[in-house]
Amino acid sequence: MTDWALVIIAAIACYVFVTYLEHKKKLDLIDRGLWKPEEKQERPEHKLITGVLFFLLGVALLMGSYLNMEPDLGAD
């Protein structure tokens, strides 16, 4: 279970990093006066769907980790 959680965390970190780089690129183009807003506009629904997907993924991982726990029987 831990391996899959690490893979998912790494994938989310990569997604956040790529999004950050795109944002910095857009800000740089705006500062230089080269940005054309009609080139690529992301619809707000896509961000909402992505957020809901990550939220549900987190809930599923949390529920799975609670359901997968073995009770401590106090054996030494």
N, CA, C and O atoms as a Maestro MAE file, in Angstrom:
{
 s_m_m2io_version
 :::
 2.0.0
}

f_m_ct {
 s_m_title
 :::
 protein
 m_atom[304] {
  # First column is atom index #
  i_m_mmod_type
  r_m_x_coord
  r_m_y_coord
  r_m_z_coord
  i_m_residue_number
  s_m_chain_name
  s_m_pdb_residue_name
  s_m_pdb_atom_name
  i_m_atomic_number
  :::
  1 25 0.830 -1.195 0.000 1 A "MET " " N  " 7
  2 3 0.000 0.000 0.000 1 A "MET " " CA " 6
  3 2 0.873 1.257 0.000 1 A "MET " " C  " 6
  4 15 0.544 2.251 -0.648 1 A "MET " " O  " 8
  5 25 1.975 1.203 0.725 2 A "THR " " N  " 7
  6 3 2.845 2.364 0.812 2 A "THR " " CA " 6
  7 2 3.469 2.696 -0.539 2 A "THR " " C  " 6
  8 15 3.648 3.868 -0.872 2 A "THR " " O  " 8
  9 25 3.798 1.669 -1.316 3 A "ASP " " N  " 7
  10 3 4.397 1.910 -2.629 3 A "ASP " " CA " 6
  11 2 3.452 2.673 -3.536 3 A "ASP " " C  " 6
  12 15 3.865 3.608 -4.221 3 A "ASP " " O  " 8
  13 25 2.184 2.280 -3.546 4 A "TRP " " N  " 7
  14 3 1.207 2.964 -4.386 4 A "TRP " " CA " 6
  15 2 0.978 4.394 -3.918 4 A "TRP " " C  " 6
  16 15 0.803 5.299 -4.733 4 A "TRP " " O  " 8
  17 25 0.978 4.593 -2.623 5 A "ALA " " N  " 7
  18 3 0.797 5.946 -2.100 5 A "ALA " " CA " 6
  19 2 1.956 6.834 -2.534 5 A "ALA " " C  " 6
  20 15 1.744 7.991 -2.895 5 A "ALA " " O  " 8
  21 25 3.179 6.308 -2.504 6 A "LEU " " N  " 7
  22 3 4.331 7.091 -2.933 6 A "LEU " " CA " 6
  23 2 4.276 7.405 -4.423 6 A "LEU " " C  " 6
  24 15 4.662 8.496 -4.841 6 A "LEU " " O  " 8
  25 25 3.806 6.469 -5.218 7 A "VAL " " N  " 7
  26 3 3.671 6.707 -6.656 7 A "VAL " " CA " 6
  27 2 2.638 7.807 -6.913 7 A "VAL " " C  " 6
  28 15 2.847 8.683 -7.752 7 A "VAL " " O  " 8
  29 25 1.548 7.751 -6.197 8 A "ILE " " N  " 7
  30 3 0.494 8.756 -6.377 8 A "ILE " " CA " 6
  31 2 0.989 10.121 -5.915 8 A "ILE " " C  " 6
  32 15 0.728 11.125 -6.576 8 A "ILE " " O  " 8
  33 25 1.698 10.175 -4.794 9 A "ILE " " N  " 7
  34 3 2.241 11.441 -4.309 9 A "ILE " " CA " 6
  35 2 3.252 11.996 -5.305 9 A "ILE " " C  " 6
  36 15 3.274 13.203 -5.544 9 A "ILE " " O  " 8
  37 25 4.079 11.154 -5.882 10 A "ALA " " N  " 7
  38 3 5.053 11.602 -6.882 10 A "ALA " " CA " 6
  39 2 4.349 12.133 -8.131 10 A "ALA " " C  " 6
  40 15 4.778 13.135 -8.704 10 A "ALA " " O  " 8
  41 25 3.284 11.476 -8.550 11 A "ALA " " N  " 7
  42 3 2.537 11.938 -9.727 11 A "ALA " " CA " 6
  43 2 1.897 13.296 -9.461 11 A "ALA " " C  " 6
  44 15 1.904 14.172 -10.326 11 A "ALA " " O  " 8
  45 25 1.347 13.464 -8.271 12 A "ILE " " N  " 7
  46 3 0.737 14.749 -7.925 12 A "ILE " " CA " 6
  47 2 1.805 15.835 -7.865 12 A "ILE " " C  " 6
  48 15 1.575 16.955 -8.323 12 A "ILE " " O  " 8
  49 25 2.967 15.514 -7.307 13 A "ALA " " N  " 7
  50 3 4.065 16.486 -7.231 13 A "ALA " " CA " 6
  51 2 4.526 16.893 -8.632 13 A "ALA " " C  " 6
  52 15 4.806 18.067 -8.873 13 A "ALA " " O  " 8
  53 25 4.606 15.948 -9.540 14 A "CYS " " N  " 7
  54 3 4.986 16.261 -10.929 14 A "CYS " " CA " 6
  55 2 3.947 17.159 -11.591 14 A "CYS " " C  " 6
  56 15 4.298 18.101 -12.301 14 A "CYS " " O  " 8
  57 25 2.675 16.868 -11.360 15 A "TYR " " N  " 7
  58 3 1.607 17.688 -11.932 15 A "TYR " " CA " 6
  59 2 1.681 19.123 -11.400 15 A "TYR " " C  " 6
  60 15 1.542 20.083 -12.158 15 A "TYR " " O  " 8
  61 25 1.900 19.255 -10.098 16 A "VAL " " N  " 7
  62 3 1.997 20.587 -9.495 16 A "VAL " " CA " 6
  63 2 3.200 21.334 -10.046 16 A "VAL " " C  " 6
  64 15 3.115 22.531 -10.320 16 A "VAL " " O  " 8
  65 25 4.323 20.637 -10.211 17 A "PHE " " N  " 7
  66 3 5.523 21.269 -10.737 17 A "PHE " " CA " 6
  67 2 5.321 21.759 -12.173 17 A "PHE " " C  " 6
  68 15 5.730 22.869 -12.514 17 A "PHE " " O  " 8
  69 25 4.698 20.942 -13.005 18 A "VAL " " N  " 7
  70 3 4.445 21.344 -14.397 18 A "VAL " " CA " 6
  71 2 3.476 22.524 -14.438 18 A "VAL " " C  " 6
  72 15 3.658 23.441 -15.240 18 A "VAL " " O  " 8
  73 25 2.463 22.514 -13.597 19 A "THR " " N  " 7
  74 3 1.516 23.624 -13.538 19 A "THR " " CA " 6
  75 2 2.213 24.904 -13.106 19 A "THR " " C  " 6
  76 15 1.953 25.979 -13.648 19 A "THR " " O  " 8
  77 25 3.103 24.779 -12.122 20 A "TYR " " N  " 7
  78 3 3.867 25.942 -11.657 20 A "TYR " " CA " 6
  79 2 4.731 26.504 -12.788 20 A "TYR " " C  " 6
  80 15 4.785 27.719 -12.977 20 A "TYR " " O  " 8
  81 25 5.404 25.631 -13.539 21 A "LEU " " N  " 7
  82 3 6.242 26.102 -14.644 21 A "LEU " " CA " 6
  83 2 5.412 26.791 -15.729 21 A "LEU " " C  " 6
  84 15 5.847 27.794 -16.296 21 A "LEU " " O  " 8
  85 25 4.234 26.266 -16.018 22 A "GLU " " N  " 7
  86 3 3.350 26.909 -17.000 22 A "GLU " " CA " 6
  87 2 2.921 28.298 -16.515 22 A "GLU " " C  " 6
  88 15 2.849 29.245 -17.298 22 A "GLU " " O  " 8
  89 25 2.641 28.404 -15.231 23 A "HIS " " N  " 7
  90 3 2.235 29.686 -14.652 23 A "HIS " " CA " 6
  91 2 3.375 30.699 -14.747 23 A "HIS " " C  " 6
  92 15 3.158 31.852 -15.121 23 A "HIS " " O  " 8
  93 25 4.597 30.262 -14.405 24 A "LYS " " N  " 7
  94 3 5.741 31.171 -14.490 24 A "LYS " " CA " 6
  95 2 5.995 31.598 -15.935 24 A "LYS " " C  " 6
  96 15 6.368 32.744 -16.185 24 A "LYS " " O  " 8
  97 25 5.798 30.687 -16.882 25 A "LYS " " N  " 7
  98 3 5.970 31.009 -18.297 25 A "LYS " " CA " 6
  99 2 4.946 32.063 -18.732 25 A "LYS " " C  " 6
  100 15 5.274 33.005 -19.453 25 A "LYS " " O  " 8
  101 25 3.719 31.886 -18.287 26 A "LYS " " N  " 7
  102 3 2.663 32.836 -18.635 26 A "LYS " " CA " 6
  103 2 2.968 34.211 -18.045 26 A "LYS " " C  " 6
  104 15 2.796 35.224 -18.723 26 A "LYS " " O  " 8
  105 25 3.418 34.259 -16.795 27 A "LEU " " N  " 7
  106 3 3.753 35.542 -16.177 27 A "LEU " " CA " 6
  107 2 4.911 36.222 -16.896 27 A "LEU " " C  " 6
  108 15 4.912 37.443 -17.053 27 A "LEU " " O  " 8
  109 25 5.889 35.446 -17.332 28 A "ASP " " N  " 7
  110 3 7.024 36.001 -18.060 28 A "ASP " " CA " 6
  111 2 6.572 36.581 -19.400 28 A "ASP " " C  " 6
  112 15 7.020 37.657 -19.795 28 A "ASP " " O  " 8
  113 25 5.693 35.873 -20.093 29 A "LEU " " N  " 7
  114 3 5.174 36.383 -21.370 29 A "LEU " " CA " 6
  115 2 4.349 37.653 -21.161 29 A "LEU " " C  " 6
  116 15 4.401 38.568 -21.982 29 A "LEU " " O  " 8
  117 25 3.593 37.711 -20.072 30 A "ILE " " N  " 7
  118 3 2.806 38.916 -19.774 30 A "ILE " " CA " 6
  119 2 3.740 40.085 -19.505 30 A "ILE " " C  " 6
  120 15 3.500 41.191 -19.989 30 A "ILE " " O  " 8
  121 25 4.808 39.854 -18.734 31 A "ASP " " N  " 7
  122 3 5.765 40.926 -18.433 31 A "ASP " " CA " 6
  123 2 6.436 41.450 -19.690 31 A "ASP " " C  " 6
  124 15 6.709 42.646 -19.794 31 A "ASP " " O  " 8
  125 25 6.705 40.577 -20.640 32 A "ARG " " N  " 7
  126 3 7.360 40.988 -21.886 32 A "ARG " " CA " 6
  127 2 6.376 41.552 -22.915 32 A "ARG " " C  " 6
  128 15 6.790 42.117 -23.927 32 A "ARG " " O  " 8
  129 25 5.094 41.400 -22.658 33 A "GLY " " N  " 7
  130 3 4.085 41.900 -23.588 33 A "GLY " " CA " 6
  131 2 3.852 40.988 -24.773 33 A "GLY " " C  " 6
  132 15 3.348 41.435 -25.804 33 A "GLY " " O  " 8
  133 25 4.207 39.726 -24.650 34 A "LEU " " N  " 7
  134 3 4.080 38.781 -25.762 34 A "LEU " " CA " 6
  135 2 2.895 37.834 -25.616 34 A "LEU " " C  " 6
  136 15 2.619 37.052 -26.525 34 A "LEU " " O  " 8
  137 25 2.199 37.890 -24.500 35 A "TRP " " N  " 7
  138 3 1.119 36.935 -24.242 35 A "TRP " " CA " 6
  139 2 -0.139 37.339 -24.986 35 A "TRP " " C  " 6
  140 15 -0.558 38.496 -24.944 35 A "TRP " " O  " 8
  141 25 -0.741 36.366 -25.671 36 A "LYS " " N  " 7
  142 3 -1.998 36.598 -26.379 36 A "LYS " " CA " 6
  143 2 -3.058 35.730 -25.707 36 A "LYS " " C  " 6
  144 15 -2.996 34.505 -25.801 36 A "LYS " " O  " 8
  145 25 -4.019 36.338 -25.039 37 A "PRO " " N  " 7
  146 3 -4.983 35.551 -24.256 37 A "PRO " " CA " 6
  147 2 -5.826 34.591 -25.075 37 A "PRO " " C  " 6
  148 15 -6.346 33.624 -24.517 37 A "PRO " " O  " 8
  149 25 -5.984 34.812 -26.365 38 A "GLU " " N  " 7
  150 3 -6.815 33.917 -27.165 38 A "GLU " " CA " 6
  151 2 -6.069 32.642 -27.571 38 A "GLU " " C  " 6
  152 15 -6.681 31.721 -28.114 38 A "GLU " " O  " 8
  153 25 -4.761 32.575 -27.317 39 A "GLU " " N  " 7
  154 3 -3.996 31.390 -27.700 39 A "GLU " " CA " 6
  155 2 -4.466 30.136 -26.970 39 A "GLU " " C  " 6
  156 15 -4.832 29.141 -27.594 39 A "GLU " " O  " 8
  157 25 -4.450 30.196 -25.669 40 A "LYS " " N  " 7
  158 3 -4.789 29.005 -24.886 40 A "LYS " " CA " 6
  159 2 -5.479 29.454 -23.600 40 A "LYS " " C  " 6
  160 15 -4.840 29.968 -22.682 40 A "LYS " " O  " 8
  161 25 -6.760 29.256 -23.553 41 A "GLN " " N  " 7
  162 3 -7.495 29.573 -22.341 41 A "GLN " " CA " 6
  163 2 -8.073 28.291 -21.790 41 A "GLN " " C  " 6
  164 15 -8.821 27.583 -22.464 41 A "GLN " " O  " 8
  165 25 -7.718 28.009 -20.562 42 A "GLU " " N  " 7
  166 3 -8.219 26.802 -19.921 42 A "GLU " " CA " 6
  167 2 -9.583 27.100 -19.316 42 A "GLU " " C  " 6
  168 15 -9.784 28.124 -18.662 42 A "GLU " " O  " 8
  169 25 -10.494 26.203 -19.544 43 A "ARG " " N  " 7
  170 3 -11.837 26.386 -19.013 43 A "ARG " " CA " 6
  171 2 -11.842 26.103 -17.521 43 A "ARG " " C  " 6
  172 15 -11.161 25.184 -17.067 43 A "ARG " " O  " 8
  173 25 -12.602 26.878 -16.748 44 A "PRO " " N  " 7
  174 3 -12.630 26.675 -15.295 44 A "PRO " " CA " 6
  175 2 -13.152 25.298 -14.894 44 A "PRO " " C  " 6
  176 15 -12.813 24.793 -13.824 44 A "PRO " " O  " 8
  177 25 -13.975 24.690 -15.748 45 A "GLU " " N  " 7
  178 3 -14.510 23.376 -15.433 45 A "GLU " " CA " 6
  179 2 -13.402 22.330 -15.329 45 A "GLU " " C  " 6
  180 15 -13.499 21.392 -14.539 45 A "GLU " " O  " 8
  181 25 -12.353 22.497 -16.129 46 A "HIS " " N  " 7
  182 3 -11.249 21.538 -16.096 46 A "HIS " " CA " 6
  183 2 -10.528 21.577 -14.759 46 A "HIS " " C  " 6
  184 15 -10.142 20.538 -14.223 46 A "HIS " " O  " 8
  185 25 -10.349 22.782 -14.220 47 A "LYS " " N  " 7
  186 3 -9.702 22.898 -12.916 47 A "LYS " " CA " 6
  187 2 -10.590 22.309 -11.825 47 A "LYS " " C  " 6
  188 15 -10.095 21.663 -10.901 47 A "LYS " " O  " 8
  189 25 -11.889 22.527 -11.929 48 A "LEU " " N  " 7
  190 3 -12.810 21.974 -10.945 48 A "LEU " " CA " 6
  191 2 -12.812 20.453 -10.994 48 A "LEU " " C  " 6
  192 15 -12.778 19.795 -9.955 48 A "LEU " " O  " 8
  193 25 -12.851 19.900 -12.191 49 A "ILE " " N  " 7
  194 3 -12.853 18.436 -12.338 49 A "ILE " " CA " 6
  195 2 -11.550 17.851 -11.799 49 A "ILE " " C  " 6
  196 15 -11.568 16.811 -11.140 49 A "ILE " " O  " 8
  197 25 -10.421 18.507 -12.071 50 A "THR " " N  " 7
  198 3 -9.137 18.030 -11.557 50 A "THR " " CA " 6
  199 2 -9.114 18.075 -10.041 50 A "THR " " C  " 6
  200 15 -8.642 17.135 -9.402 50 A "THR " " O  " 8
  201 25 -9.615 19.153 -9.458 51 A "GLY " " N  " 7
  202 3 -9.657 19.263 -8.005 51 A "GLY " " CA " 6
  203 2 -10.536 18.206 -7.365 51 A "GLY " " C  " 6
  204 15 -10.167 17.618 -6.349 51 A "GLY " " O  " 8
  205 25 -11.694 17.963 -7.954 52 A "VAL " " N  " 7
  206 3 -12.600 16.935 -7.423 52 A "VAL " " CA " 6
  207 2 -11.962 15.561 -7.554 52 A "VAL " " C  " 6
  208 15 -12.092 14.733 -6.653 52 A "VAL " " O  " 8
  209 25 -11.284 15.308 -8.650 53 A "LEU " " N  " 7
  210 3 -10.609 14.024 -8.841 53 A "LEU " " CA " 6
  211 2 -9.557 13.791 -7.759 53 A "LEU " " C  " 6
  212 15 -9.505 12.711 -7.171 53 A "LEU " " O  " 8
  213 25 -8.713 14.797 -7.490 54 A "PHE " " N  " 7
  214 3 -7.688 14.642 -6.468 54 A "PHE " " CA " 6
  215 2 -8.301 14.515 -5.075 54 A "PHE " " C  " 6
  216 15 -7.789 13.770 -4.239 54 A "PHE " " O  " 8
  217 25 -9.388 15.234 -4.822 55 A "PHE " " N  " 7
  218 3 -10.066 15.123 -3.535 55 A "PHE " " CA " 6
  219 2 -10.612 13.711 -3.325 55 A "PHE " " C  " 6
  220 15 -10.419 13.117 -2.265 55 A "PHE " " O  " 8
  221 25 -11.290 13.180 -4.337 56 A "LEU " " N  " 7
  222 3 -11.843 11.833 -4.219 56 A "LEU " " CA " 6
  223 2 -10.737 10.781 -4.134 56 A "LEU " " C  " 6
  224 15 -10.899 9.767 -3.455 56 A "LEU " " O  " 8
  225 25 -9.624 11.011 -4.812 57 A "LEU " " N  " 7
  226 3 -8.489 10.105 -4.707 57 A "LEU " " CA " 6
  227 2 -7.941 10.092 -3.281 57 A "LEU " " C  " 6
  228 15 -7.617 9.031 -2.747 57 A "LEU " " O  " 8
  229 25 -7.841 11.253 -2.676 58 A "GLY " " N  " 7
  230 3 -7.384 11.338 -1.291 58 A "GLY " " CA " 6
  231 2 -8.336 10.654 -0.333 58 A "GLY " " C  " 6
  232 15 -7.900 9.963 0.588 58 A "GLY " " O  " 8
  233 25 -9.641 10.837 -0.539 59 A "VAL " " N  " 7
  234 3 -10.630 10.179 0.313 59 A "VAL " " CA " 6
  235 2 -10.539 8.664 0.154 59 A "VAL " " C  " 6
  236 15 -10.609 7.929 1.139 59 A "VAL " " O  " 8
  237 25 -10.385 8.204 -1.072 60 A "ALA " " N  " 7
  238 3 -10.278 6.764 -1.313 60 A "ALA " " CA " 6
  239 2 -9.031 6.184 -0.655 60 A "ALA " " C  " 6
  240 15 -9.084 5.100 -0.075 60 A "ALA " " O  " 8
  241 25 -7.915 6.895 -0.740 61 A "LEU " " N  " 7
  242 3 -6.693 6.419 -0.085 61 A "LEU " " CA " 6
  243 2 -6.845 6.405 1.432 61 A "LEU " " C  " 6
  244 15 -6.382 5.478 2.096 61 A "LEU " " O  " 8
  245 25 -7.486 7.421 1.973 62 A "LEU " " N  " 7
  246 3 -7.696 7.475 3.417 62 A "LEU " " CA " 6
  247 2 -8.598 6.338 3.881 62 A "LEU " " C  " 6
  248 15 -8.300 5.673 4.873 62 A "LEU " " O  " 8
  249 25 -9.687 6.115 3.174 63 A "MET " " N  " 7
  250 3 -10.598 5.027 3.542 63 A "MET " " CA " 6
  251 2 -9.916 3.670 3.371 63 A "MET " " C  " 6
  252 15 -10.092 2.774 4.197 63 A "MET " " O  " 8
  253 25 -9.147 3.522 2.312 64 A "GLY " " N  " 7
  254 3 -8.444 2.265 2.091 64 A "GLY " " CA " 6
  255 2 -7.417 1.983 3.163 64 A "GLY " " C  " 6
  256 15 -7.225 0.834 3.560 64 A "GLY " " O  " 8
  257 25 -6.756 3.027 3.634 65 A "SER " " N  " 7
  258 3 -5.759 2.805 4.679 65 A "SER " " CA " 6
  259 2 -6.421 2.430 5.995 65 A "SER " " C  " 6
  260 15 -5.864 1.636 6.752 65 A "SER " " O  " 8
  261 25 -7.595 2.980 6.290 66 A "TYR " " N  " 7
  262 3 -8.302 2.600 7.515 66 A "TYR " " CA " 6
  263 2 -8.877 1.187 7.421 66 A "TYR " " C  " 6
  264 15 -8.878 0.450 8.407 66 A "TYR " " O  " 8
  265 25 -9.356 0.817 6.263 67 A "LEU " " N  " 7
  266 3 -9.938 -0.513 6.107 67 A "LEU " " CA " 6
  267 2 -8.875 -1.603 6.043 67 A "LEU " " C  " 6
  268 15 -9.160 -2.767 6.323 67 A "LEU " " O  " 8
  269 25 -7.669 -1.234 5.682 68 A "ASN " " N  " 7
  270 3 -6.592 -2.208 5.516 68 A "ASN " " CA " 6
  271 2 -5.798 -2.419 6.801 68 A "ASN " " C  " 6
  272 15 -4.927 -3.288 6.848 68 A "ASN " " O  " 8
  273 25 -6.078 -1.653 7.826 69 A "MET " " N  " 7
  274 3 -5.320 -1.759 9.081 69 A "MET " " CA " 6
  275 2 -5.717 -3.042 9.818 69 A "MET " " C  " 6
  276 15 -6.891 -3.409 9.871 69 A "MET " " O  " 8
  277 25 -4.724 -3.703 10.377 70 A "GLU " " N  " 7
  278 3 -4.985 -4.909 11.168 70 A "GLU " " CA " 6
  279 2 -5.062 -4.525 12.640 70 A "GLU " " C  " 6
  280 15 -4.291 -3.684 13.102 70 A "GLU " " O  " 8
  281 25 -5.971 -5.125 13.371 71 A "PRO " " N  " 7
  282 3 -6.079 -4.750 14.780 71 A "PRO " " CA " 6
  283 2 -4.883 -5.250 15.570 71 A "PRO " " C  " 6
  284 15 -4.323 -6.307 15.279 71 A "PRO " " O  " 8
  285 25 -4.504 -4.479 16.564 72 A "ASP " " N  " 7
  286 3 -3.402 -4.857 17.442 72 A "ASP " " CA " 6
  287 2 -3.956 -5.799 18.525 72 A "ASP " " C  " 6
  288 15 -4.801 -5.403 19.327 72 A "ASP " " O  " 8
  289 25 -3.477 -7.028 18.535 73 A "LEU " " N  " 7
  290 3 -3.990 -8.009 19.469 73 A "LEU " " CA " 6
  291 2 -3.200 -8.058 20.781 73 A "LEU " " C  " 6
  292 15 -3.512 -8.847 21.673 73 A "LEU " " O  " 8
  293 25 -2.194 -7.222 20.884 74 A "GLY " " N  " 7
  294 3 -1.414 -7.155 22.103 74 A "GLY " " CA " 6
  295 2 -0.454 -8.323 22.276 74 A "GLY " " C  " 6
  296 15 -0.003 -8.572 23.394 74 A "GLY " " O  " 8
  297 25 -0.133 -9.028 21.239 75 A "ALA " " N  " 7
  298 3 0.798 -10.149 21.343 75 A "ALA " " CA " 6
  299 2 2.217 -9.615 21.383 75 A "ALA " " C  " 6
  300 15 2.572 -8.708 20.631 75 A "ALA " " O  " 8
  301 25 3.019 -10.181 22.261 76 A "ASP " " N  " 7
  302 3 4.424 -9.754 22.381 76 A "ASP " " CA " 6
  303 2 5.332 -10.664 21.612 76 A "ASP " " C  " 6
  304 15 6.546 -10.458 21.598 76 A "ASP " " O  " 8
  :::
 }
 m_bond[303] {
  # First column is bond index #
  i_m_from
  i_m_to
  i_m_order
  :::
  1 1 2 1
  2 2 3 1
  3 3 4 2
  4 3 5 1
  5 5 6 1
  6 6 7 1
  7 7 8 2
  8 7 9 1
  9 9 10 1
  10 10 11 1
  11 11 12 2
  12 11 13 1
  13 13 14 1
  14 14 15 1
  15 15 16 2
  16 15 17 1
  17 17 18 1
  18 18 19 1
  19 19 20 2
  20 19 21 1
  21 21 22 1
  22 22 23 1
  23 23 24 2
  24 23 25 1
  25 25 26 1
  26 26 27 1
  27 27 28 2
  28 27 29 1
  29 29 30 1
  30 30 31 1
  31 31 32 2
  32 31 33 1
  33 33 34 1
  34 34 35 1
  35 35 36 2
  36 35 37 1
  37 37 38 1
  38 38 39 1
  39 39 40 2
  40 39 41 1
  41 41 42 1
  42 42 43 1
  43 43 44 2
  44 43 45 1
  45 45 46 1
  46 46 47 1
  47 47 48 2
  48 47 49 1
  49 49 50 1
  50 50 51 1
  51 51 52 2
  52 51 53 1
  53 53 54 1
  54 54 55 1
  55 55 56 2
  56 55 57 1
  57 57 58 1
  58 58 59 1
  59 59 60 2
  60 59 61 1
  61 61 62 1
  62 62 63 1
  63 63 64 2
  64 63 65 1
  65 65 66 1
  66 66 67 1
  67 67 68 2
  68 67 69 1
  69 69 70 1
  70 70 71 1
  71 71 72 2
  72 71 73 1
  73 73 74 1
  74 74 75 1
  75 75 76 2
  76 75 77 1
  77 77 78 1
  78 78 79 1
  79 79 80 2
  80 79 81 1
  81 81 82 1
  82 82 83 1
  83 83 84 2
  84 83 85 1
  85 85 86 1
  86 86 87 1
  87 87 88 2
  88 87 89 1
  89 89 90 1
  90 90 91 1
  91 91 92 2
  92 91 93 1
  93 93 94 1
  94 94 95 1
  95 95 96 2
  96 95 97 1
  97 97 98 1
  98 98 99 1
  99 99 100 2
  100 99 101 1
  101 101 102 1
  102 102 103 1
  103 103 104 2
  104 103 105 1
  105 105 106 1
  106 106 107 1
  107 107 108 2
  108 107 109 1
  109 109 110 1
  110 110 111 1
  111 111 112 2
  112 111 113 1
  113 113 114 1
  114 114 115 1
  115 115 116 2
  116 115 117 1
  117 117 118 1
  118 118 119 1
  119 119 120 2
  120 119 121 1
  121 121 122 1
  122 122 123 1
  123 123 124 2
  124 123 125 1
  125 125 126 1
  126 126 127 1
  127 127 128 2
  128 127 129 1
  129 129 130 1
  130 130 131 1
  131 131 132 2
  132 131 133 1
  133 133 134 1
  134 134 135 1
  135 135 136 2
  136 135 137 1
  137 137 138 1
  138 138 139 1
  139 139 140 2
  140 139 141 1
  141 141 142 1
  142 142 143 1
  143 143 144 2
  144 143 145 1
  145 145 146 1
  146 146 147 1
  147 147 148 2
  148 147 149 1
  149 149 150 1
  150 150 151 1
  151 151 152 2
  152 151 153 1
  153 153 154 1
  154 154 155 1
  155 155 156 2
  156 155 157 1
  157 157 158 1
  158 158 159 1
  159 159 160 2
  160 159 161 1
  161 161 162 1
  162 162 163 1
  163 163 164 2
  164 163 165 1
  165 165 166 1
  166 166 167 1
  167 167 168 2
  168 167 169 1
  169 169 170 1
  170 170 171 1
  171 171 172 2
  172 171 173 1
  173 173 174 1
  174 174 175 1
  175 175 176 2
  176 175 177 1
  177 177 178 1
  178 178 179 1
  179 179 180 2
  180 179 181 1
  181 181 182 1
  182 182 183 1
  183 183 184 2
  184 183 185 1
  185 185 186 1
  186 186 187 1
  187 187 188 2
  188 187 189 1
  189 189 190 1
  190 190 191 1
  191 191 192 2
  192 191 193 1
  193 193 194 1
  194 194 195 1
  195 195 196 2
  196 195 197 1
  197 197 198 1
  198 198 199 1
  199 199 200 2
  200 199 201 1
  201 201 202 1
  202 202 203 1
  203 203 204 2
  204 203 205 1
  205 205 206 1
  206 206 207 1
  207 207 208 2
  208 207 209 1
  209 209 210 1
  210 210 211 1
  211 211 212 2
  212 211 213 1
  213 213 214 1
  214 214 215 1
  215 215 216 2
  216 215 217 1
  217 217 218 1
  218 218 219 1
  219 219 220 2
  220 219 221 1
  221 221 222 1
  222 222 223 1
  223 223 224 2
  224 223 225 1
  225 225 226 1
  226 226 227 1
  227 227 228 2
  228 227 229 1
  229 229 230 1
  230 230 231 1
  231 231 232 2
  232 231 233 1
  233 233 234 1
  234 234 235 1
  235 235 236 2
  236 235 237 1
  237 237 238 1
  238 238 239 1
  239 239 240 2
  240 239 241 1
  241 241 242 1
  242 242 243 1
  243 243 244 2
  244 243 245 1
  245 245 246 1
  246 246 247 1
  247 247 248 2
  248 247 249 1
  249 249 250 1
  250 250 251 1
  251 251 252 2
  252 251 253 1
  253 253 254 1
  254 254 255 1
  255 255 256 2
  256 255 257 1
  257 257 258 1
  258 258 259 1
  259 259 260 2
  260 259 261 1
  261 261 262 1
  262 262 263 1
  263 263 264 2
  264 263 265 1
  265 265 266 1
  266 266 267 1
  267 267 268 2
  268 267 269 1
  269 269 270 1
  270 270 271 1
  271 271 272 2
  272 271 273 1
  273 273 274 1
  274 274 275 1
  275 275 276 2
  276 275 277 1
  277 277 278 1
  278 278 279 1
  279 279 280 2
  280 279 281 1
  281 281 282 1
  282 282 283 1
  283 283 284 2
  284 283 285 1
  285 285 286 1
  286 286 287 1
  287 287 288 2
  288 287 289 1
  289 289 290 1
  290 290 291 1
  291 291 292 2
  292 291 293 1
  293 293 294 1
  294 294 295 1
  295 295 296 2
  296 295 297 1
  297 297 298 1
  298 298 299 1
  299 299 300 2
  300 299 301 1
  301 301 302 1
  302 302 303 1
  303 303 304 2
  :::
 }
}
